[in-house]
Amino acid sequence: MGNDTEGTNIMVKLDDLLHARRMTLTELAERVGLTLANLSILKTGKAKAIRFSTLEAICRELDCQPGDLLAYLPE
């Protein structure tokens, strides 16, 4: 049984990291080999999941740790 609210307590802090690195979403998409649309879904928090390979590529390009990108917000 799926839960529509599953994962909604996870916040993606991609905007903050991009701003700190002075990088655009388009530039990151090109560097990690994702479409701008898919990266935008992740950035807006609408993604249901993220592949480890994608997480690894984002962390490599933004020189960050997974914990810098994701935050858990308790209810």
C-alpha positions as CSV (number, residue, x, y, z in Angstrom):
1,M,0.0,0.0,0.0
2,G,1.5,3.3,-1.1
3,N,1.3,6.4,1.0
4,D,1.0,9.7,-1.0
5,T,2.8,11.6,1.8
6,E,5.7,9.3,2.0
7,G,9.0,11.2,1.7
8,T,7.4,14.6,2.3
9,N,9.5,15.2,5.4
10,I,12.6,15.2,3.2
11,M,13.7,18.6,2.0
12,V,16.0,19.1,-0.9
13,K,18.4,22.0,-0.4
14,L,19.6,22.2,-4.0
15,D,18.7,25.9,-4.4
16,D,20.9,26.9,-1.5
17,L,23.8,24.8,-2.8
18,L,23.5,26.2,-6.3
19,H,23.4,29.7,-5.0
20,A,26.5,29.1,-2.8
21,R,28.4,27.7,-5.8
22,R,27.1,30.3,-8.2
23,M,25.9,27.6,-10.5
24,T,22.7,27.5,-12.5
25,L,20.3,24.6,-12.5
26,T,20.9,24.3,-16.3
27,E,24.7,24.1,-15.8
28,L,24.3,21.4,-13.1
29,A,21.9,19.5,-15.3
30,E,24.5,19.5,-18.1
31,R,27.3,18.4,-15.8
32,V,25.4,15.5,-14.2
33,G,23.7,14.4,-17.4
34,L,20.1,14.9,-16.3
35,T,17.3,16.8,-18.1
36,L,16.5,20.2,-16.7
37,A,13.0,19.0,-16.1
38,N,14.1,16.1,-13.9
39,L,16.5,18.2,-11.9
40,S,13.8,20.8,-11.5
41,I,11.4,18.1,-10.0
42,L,14.2,17.3,-7.5
43,K,14.8,21.0,-6.7
44,T,11.2,21.7,-6.0
45,G,10.8,18.8,-3.7
46,K,8.4,16.9,-5.9
47,A,10.7,13.9,-6.5
48,K,9.6,10.6,-4.9
49,A,13.1,9.1,-5.0
50,I,16.7,9.8,-6.1
51,R,19.1,7.3,-7.5
52,F,22.4,7.0,-5.7
53,S,24.2,7.5,-9.0
54,T,22.4,10.9,-9.4
55,L,23.1,11.8,-5.8
56,E,26.7,10.9,-6.3
57,A,27.0,13.0,-9.5
58,I,25.3,16.1,-7.8
59,C,27.6,15.8,-4.8
60,R,30.7,15.5,-7.1
61,E,29.7,18.6,-9.1
62,L,28.7,20.7,-6.1
63,D,31.5,19.4,-3.9
64,C,29.2,18.5,-1.1
65,Q,28.0,15.6,1.0
66,P,24.5,14.0,0.7
67,G,23.6,15.6,4.1
68,D,24.3,19.0,2.6
69,L,21.7,18.3,-0.1
70,L,19.0,16.6,1.9
71,A,17.4,17.4,5.2
72,Y,14.8,15.6,7.4
73,L,12.0,17.7,8.8
74,P,10.3,15.9,11.7
75,E,6.5,16.5,11.9
